Amino acid sequence: MVALLAFIYWSTANFIEQQTEATLDAEIAGLAEQYNQRGLSGLVQVIAERSAGERGDAMLYLVTDPQGKPLAGNLSGWPRAESVRPGWISFPVESHRGKDLQTDMARATTFTIPGDYRLLVGRDLRDAAAFRKRVAGTLAWAGVLTLGLGLAGGIVMSRNMLHRVEVVSNTAAGIIHGDLGKRIPLTGSGDEFDQLATNLNDMLDQIERLMSGMRQVTDNIAHDLRTPLSRLRSRLEVTLLEQPDTARYAEVLRETIAEADRLLGTFTALLGIAEAESGSRRATMETVDLAEIVRSAVELYEPVADEKGLELEARLDQPVFVRGDRHLLAQATANLLDNALKYTPAGRIAITVTGDRKFARLEVADTGPGIPEDHREAVFDRFVRLESSRSTAGNGLGLSLVRAVAQLHGGTVSLADNHPGLRAFLVLPAA
C-alpha cells in the first residue's frame, strides 16, 4: 500500500509539472506569433499588457534590453536561477499574501531575441505546491487509515484462523485420549481449512476402519487358530488315554502333521501378504510373461478340476509381458484359480490373459454361486469369509494376498457377475 500511495503521489506531481510546462508552451507559442506579426515593440507591448494588474494566473514575464534593463514584465530583474534541464530554469519569487511577503518557487523558460534582447516566460508554482501538499496529506491519511484497517483485519483474520486451528487441536487431543469418534466440524465455506478438515476427517474415518478391521482380524485369528489347536490337543489327549497302539499313534501323528501344516499355511499366507504390502520385493522385479505364469498354474490345477468334474479352459494365445515378481504373481494366480475351483460345484472355469501397450489383464470366470455385490469389497479383507460358520476349508486370506500383490505391482483387482458365477479381474501395467 505504501508503494501504491507513493506511485499515486509521484504520478500526480508529474502530471502537475507537465500541465505547468504545457501552459508555458502555449503562452510561448502565442508570444512567438505576436513577435512574428508585430516585432519587438509589439512583443513588449503585449507583455506589458499581460503583466499589468493582478491577473491571478501566476504567469511571470520579463523582457530586457542588451544591457539587462527590464523593458516590460512583472519581475523587477533577471532572476538568479538554477537550470532544471536545457531551456528550463527554476528560481524563487517573492509575492505578497495580504500583509505578508512569501517566497515561492517558479518555473520558466528563456529565449534570446535578435539584438541581444532576452525574454523570460514562467509561472509561479505556489498553486501547484499547494496542490501537491494537499495530495500528500490526503495520501498520508489514506495510508494511516489503510494501516489501521489492515491491522484490524489482520487481528480478526488471525483470531479466526487461530480459533479454527484450536478446534483441530482440541479434536486431536480428544482422539489422543481415546475418543476415536471425534471429528473436526466444518463451517461450510469450502475454504482451505474446510478442505483440511475434510481430509483429516477422511483420514480419521480410515484409521477407525483400520482399527475395526484389526479387531476383526484379531478375532478371526483367535477363532481360526483356537479350533485347530483345540483339535490337536484333544486328539493327542485322547490318544494318550487309549491303549498303546503303534498304528494308532502313527495315524494320530499324521493327522497332527496335517493340522500343523494348515496352521503353517495360515501364517505363510499372512507373511506373504505382509511382504507384498511392505514393497520389499519391488527391488527384485523383472520382466516376466504373465501368460506363461498362468499356463503353469493351469497345468498344476488341471488334475483338481478333472477330479471335481469341472471344465478348465485357458485362453493364452500370445505372450503378455509385465514387470513383476514371478513368485508373487504365480501365488496370486493360484489363489484365484483355487477359489474358483473351491466354490464351483459344477460347470466350467475359464481363465483368460490379454494385453495391450498399457495393461495386462488376467480374468478368471466360474459358474459358481458368485458373491453378492455389497460383499465384493469386504472379501478382500483378511480372514473374511461369507459363510459365518467358517466350516469351509480355507483361512480367508487368498483374495487379501491377490489384492496385496496387485497393489505392489501398481495394478488393481476387482470382481463382477458372470451370470451365473463370478469373474475376477487382475489388471497390471504392461512392461
Secondary structure, 3 states (H helix, E strand, C coil): CHHHHHHHHHHHHHHHHHHHHHHHHHHHHHHHHHHHHHHHHHHHHHHHHHHCCCCCCCEEEEEECCCCCEEEECCCCCCCCEEEECCEEEEEEEEEECCEEEEEEEEEEEEEECCCEEEEEEEECHHHHHHHHHHHHHHHHHHHHHHHHHHHHHHHHHHHHHHHHHHHHHHHHHHHCCCCCCCCCCCCCCCHHHHHHHHHHHHHHHHHHHHHHHHHHHHHHHHHHHHHHHHHHHHHHHHHHCCCCHHHHHHHHHHHHHHHHHHHHHHHHHHHHHHHHHCCCHHHCEEEEHHHHHHHHHHHHHHHHHHHCCEEEEECCCCCEEEECHHHHHHHHHHHHHHHHHCCCCCEEEEEEEECCCEEEEEEEECCCCCCHHHCCHHHCCCCCCCCCCCCCCCCCHHHHHHHHHHHCCCEEEEEECCCCEEEEEEEEEC
